[in-house]
């Protein structure tokens, strides 16, 4: 259950958790774009939805290290039943955006630019995520300047984590084409993730769908899991 008084200060794997004080931003308010319900192992992964980032409230009302302007209410709520995998919430936009999350354990997390590979897109990752309700805001650097954005939730490696210099797949052991689903236009090898993978991917297909996986990897439709 979330703490009513937010006093925890925790450094997340990526992003900073800070203690909250009395503020205009209200994690209990009805989210602007609805609630996501996900259980560990969800498919498709990543789960992606469209939101408009920004608002009139300064994210600094949550903590001094938070950036951007956000709405009073969360943009999205996530109800998540955790398993043994990590959890990452990230956002993408052509604009420079920020990410603020109040997690299921009652900790605030903020991130601006996750990595050079991700450009100005933010992300926050939990190695051992708690089950429960996550309140999510996407911020902009201009007050009231709403920007089209995509919010994603994943248990896999971020798409920005793939080795973009290795677009041909050199060095990856592709295996053979003995899978029952080989050459069907989808990658069934569970070593890979992304929109080009099959929901039926299973261990039995590991190293056995070479043609499909190699082609989709070269097209940027899949990437190796971390």
Long-range contacts (C-beta under 8 A, 24 or more apart in sequence): 1-106, 1-132, 2-27, 2-102, 2-104, 2-105, 2-106, 2-132, 2-133, 3-106, 6-102, 6-106, 6-107, 6-108, 8-105, 8-106, 8-107, 10-107, 12-107, 12-109, 12-124, 12-125, 12-126, 13-86, 13-125, 13-126, 13-127, 14-111, 14-114, 14-123, 14-124, 14-125, 15-99, 15-101, 15-109, 15-110, 15-111, 15-122, 15-123, 15-124, 15-125, 16-63, 16-65, 16-109, 16-110, 16-111, 17-103, 17-107, 17-108, 17-109, 18-62, 18-63, 18-64, 18-65, 18-66, 18-108, 18-110, 19-63, 19-108, 20-62, 20-63, 20-102, 20-108, 23-61, 23-62, 24-57, 24-61, 24-72, 25-57, 25-59, 25-61, 25-62, 25-70, 25-72, 25-137, 26-72, 26-73, 27-74, 27-102, 27-135, 29-72, 29-73, 29-74, 30-73, 31-73, 31-74, 31-75, 31-76, 31-77, 31-135, 31-136, 32-71, 32-73, 32-74, 32-75, 32-76, 33-75, 33-76, 34-76, 34-77, 35-76, 35-77, 35-78, 35-79, 36-76, 36-77, 36-78, 36-79, 36-153, 37-79, 38-78, 38-79, 38-80, 38-81, 38-153, 39-80, 39-81, 39-83, 40-80, 40-81, 40-82, 40-83, 40-84, 40-85, 40-155, 41-83, 41-85, 41-155, 42-155, 43-199, 44-195, 44-199, 45-154, 45-155, 45-156, 45-193, 46-152, 46-153, 46-154, 46-156, 46-159, 47-152, 47-153, 47-154, 48-150, 48-151, 48-152, 48-153, 49-76, 49-150, 49-151, 49-152, 50-148, 50-149, 50-150, 50-151, 51-75, 51-76, 51-91, 51-138, 51-149, 51-150, 51-151, 52-146, 52-147, 52-148, 52-149, 53-91, 53-93, 53-95, 53-97, 53-138, 53-139, 53-140, 53-146, 53-147, 53-148, 53-149, 54-138, 54-139, 54-140, 54-142, 54-143, 54-144, 54-145, 54-146, 54-147, 55-137, 55-139, 55-143, 55-144, 55-146, 56-143, 56-144, 58-143, 59-98, 59-100, 59-110, 59-137, 59-139, 62-100, 62-108, 62-110, 63-108, 63-110, 65-110, 66-98, 66-100, 66-108, 66-110, 66-139, 67-98, 67-110, 67-112, 67-139, 67-141, 68-97, 68-98, 68-100, 68-112, 68-139, 68-140, 68-141, 69-139, 69-140, 69-141, 69-142, 69-143, 69-144, 69-145, 70-98, 70-100, 70-137, 70-138, 70-139, 71-137, 74-102, 74-135, 74-136, 74-137, 75-136, 75-137, 75-138, 75-151, 76-136, 76-151, 77-133, 77-134, 77-135, 77-136, 78-133, 78-134, 78-136, 78-153, 79-132, 79-133, 79-134, 80-104, 80-129, 80-131, 80-132, 80-133, 80-134, 80-153, 81-131, 82-128, 82-129, 82-130, 82-131, 83-155, 85-155, 86-125, 86-126, 86-127, 86-128, 86-129, 86-155, 87-125, 87-126, 87-129, 87-153, 87-154, 87-155, 88-123, 88-124, 88-125, 88-126, 88-153, 88-154, 88-155, 88-158, 89-123, 89-124, 89-134, 89-136, 89-151, 89-152, 89-153, 90-114, 90-118, 90-121, 90-122, 90-123, 90-124, 90-151, 90-152, 90-154, 90-158, 91-121, 91-122, 91-123, 91-138, 91-149, 91-150, 91-151, 91-152, 92-121, 92-149, 92-150, 92-152, 93-121, 93-138, 93-147, 93-148, 93-149, 93-150, 94-147, 94-148, 95-120, 95-140, 95-145, 95-147, 95-149, 96-120, 96-140, 96-141, 97-121, 97-122, 97-138, 97-139, 97-140, 97-147, 97-149, 98-122, 98-138, 98-139, 98-140, 98-141, 99-123, 99-124, 99-136, 99-137, 99-138, 99-139, 100-136, 100-137, 100-138, 100-139, 101-134, 101-135, 101-136, 101-137, 102-134, 102-135, 103-129, 103-130, 103-132, 103-134, 104-129, 104-130, 104-131, 104-132, 104-133, 104-134, 105-130, 105-132, 114-158, 114-160, 115-160, 117-160, 117-161, 117-164, 118-158, 118-160, 121-160, 123-158, 123-160, 156-193, 156-225, 156-226, 157-193, 157-223, 157-224, 157-225, 157-226, 159-194, 159-223, 161-223, 161-226, 162-223, 162-224, 167-218, 167-220, 168-218, 169-214, 169-217, 169-218, 172-214, 172-217, 172-224, 173-207, 174-207, 174-210, 174-213, 174-214, 175-206, 175-207, 175-208, 175-209, 175-210, 176-207, 176-208, 176-210, 177-208, 177-209, 177-210, 177-211, 178-208, 179-204, 179-205, 179-208, 179-209, 181-205, 181-209, 182-208, 182-209, 182-210, 182-211, 182-212, 183-211, 183-212, 184-212, 185-212, 186-212, 186-216, 187-212, 187-213, 187-216, 187-217, 187-221, 187-222, 188-212, 188-213, 189-213, 191-224, 191-225, 192-216, 192-217, 192-222, 192-223, 192-224, 192-225, 193-222, 193-223, 193-224, 193-225, 194-221, 194-222, 194-223, 195-221, 195-222, 196-221, 196-222, 197-222
